[in-house]
Amino acid sequence: MNVRLFAPHLGDDELNEIKDSFKKSWVGLGEKVAIFERDFCEYLDCKSSIAVNSATAALHLSLSVFRFPRGKKVLVPDITFASTAFAPIYNGLEPVFVDVNRDDVSISVADLEKKWDKDCAAVLPVHYGGQPAHMDEITEFAKIKNLKVIEDCAHTIGAEYKGKKLGLWGDIGCFSFEEKKAMTTGDGGMICSDDASLISSLRSKRWLGIDRDTWKRMNHNTEDDSKHWYYDINDLGFKYNMNDLSASIGIVQLRKLDEMNRIRSGIISKYIDGMKLLNHIKPILPYEPFKYSYWLFGARCEKRDELIRFMKKNGIATGVHYVPLNIVNYFKQWYSKCETAEEIWKSFVTLPLHVQLTDDEISFVLEKLYEFERTHF
Ligand SMILES: Cc1ncc(COP(=O)(O)O)c(C=O)c1O
């Protein structure tokens, strides 16, 4: 058996929507992007959404809105993907690595308080694997210290935490539609906020700072307007826009998202039930699969590397999410001690989770976990 770690869930509906873009002969930044943004706003129940070509771009642009002076600091959790820490660096700011909680791997509020100093301007909590960061405590701390909050929602779309949608707790929420994520557009991202004026400048910034994109120029000019080609540039811009092909996929994926989240929750429940009698291999997170929307399922095991080799031999793909950033070569220059992160990641192993995972595959993974425990402990 060959069990995949992640897999996008795509079908004819996405293809038909793409075909529609082909027929219209418009595949760049256009109508589909606007429709996807509108639908995403409706789904999240927020005032404004701006579609970009990755969550990395979303995080970069979101931080730029505040125009923090160079050299200011941004607090980021130590266990996350590189993009979370690159966002401050792209903006001339310094990342400050904050430890994570031992149980839920989210940014530790206690360490946030310790690492904070008067140069800190923002905090970027991550909902690791879909497990919500403690947004109530984080936003309260941020308010006291006058920090802006950008939520990195790359691992979850659609869940609520304490009655409020994730992505809307902070000033801005950033989502990822990269191939492996909860829903995909191939690559893509979304910037969301309830404060539309805060992020309105990003609409042009994602397209080189040009104040009227080609779609708008096509559609808002009268016959006697000889200046249909005219635009101005008022800000430093980037080529970060989503295109209509990606948005075509996104429009359909968003309609399927709740169902895909429900299926992933069902799989996680089966894993958790199945793992109950294991003593040395435990779920990586305190999963509440029907309360939150998880994207990652993993386990903790002291003999992690041996387990990875054993699973590989049996055709089961695994991963490790993530090496703590403070010990990654490039980020070492911003090293600050994160004791828990530096310890717990060594036991992390990511296991297969995707919508198409079959019951047979789940049983096979569980069977191999039990076999490993029997033969290695
Ligand atoms: C926590 C986190 N933030 C940001 C990103 C960046 O997402 P994208 O690949 O859409 O740029 C990822 C991607 O894996 C991620 O895991």
The ligand as a Gaussian input file, in Angstrom:
#p B3LYP/6-31G(d) Opt

LIG

0 1
 C        1.708000      28.466000       9.116000
 C        1.923000      28.829000       7.683000
 N        1.934000      30.128000       7.338000
 C        2.100000      30.503000       6.055000
 C        2.272000      29.580000       5.057000
 C        2.496000      30.049000       3.661000
 O        1.485000      29.623000       2.816000
 P        1.644000      29.716000       1.237000
 O        2.292000      28.440000       0.802000
 O        0.262000      29.865000       0.733000
 O        2.506000      30.886000       0.947000
 C        2.251000      28.216000       5.365000
 C        2.414000      27.208000       4.308000
 O        2.569000      26.045000       4.521000
 C        2.086000      27.821000       6.709000
 O        2.070000      26.535000       7.061000

